[in-house]
Amino acid sequence: MMNTNMKYIFLLLCISVISCTQKIKDSSQKAPVVREKLKGYMDKNSNTWICEDSTYTAESFGDSLTEYASAMKLDAEGNPLGMGLIDRQGTIIVPIIYDGLTVGFTDSVCQVYKGDKKGLVNLEGKEIVAPTYKYINEGAEDGLFRVGKNDLYGMINAKGEIVIPIVYKGLEAANEGLVAVMIEPHRWGYINHKNEMVIKPEFTHHRKFENGKVVLQKADGEEYTVYKDGKVEKN
């Protein structure tokens, strides 16, 4: 059996290991994002970052309030090899590797393009969605982005995770935690963010919910008040 002194030493060692592990974990969590910078200076007259390296060029910021501008890497003939975003200090915010992009961030993401496919990059410059989608909505609704490919639609979250499978012929955010989906032409219903059907697809169109309800029409031409809990009442 351990004597009292040995037990005490063993306890101190355990505490020390736990403390060191926690410090390493905290340190890694707080580590700042290291970004590259295009060497150069800001021309205040044109509001443009002037790159020292002639293989790079940047567009004007437009005015003194705009945070970001596009920057390009060029080949020897001056043809673009890649595009990204820089800030007013010349710091590369979005890597200069894309064929195109939306200048700026909406809901903390920037849309980027490779060929005719779209993806998303976050504020840390991390590609959270590779350019694989034909369509990505410009901004999030109810915390989700509408995406599409092969003429089918679904939804992803700000982490790039698929929340609503990309299987619907039509899809629109409908407020209050619901999404309108078209199963076949002129047959719309509503699902929740768990992809569970809440309101059967029996309506000819869709609208966004307000105060928990919406008025819709069926193929019979009659109007119905539809509640977000799935209840349907003929008007």
Secondary structure, 3 states (H helix, E strand, C coil): CCCHHHHHHHHHHHHHHHHHHHHHHHHHHHCCCCCCECCEEEECCCCEEEECCCCEEECECCCCCCCCEEEEEECCCCCEEEEEEECCCCEEEEEEEECEECCCCECCEEEEEECCEEEEEECCCCEEEEEEECEECCCCECCEEEEEECCEEEEECCCCCEEEEEEECEEEECCCCEEEEEEECCEEEEEECCCCEEEEEEECCCCCCECCEEEEECCCCCEEEEECCCCEEEC
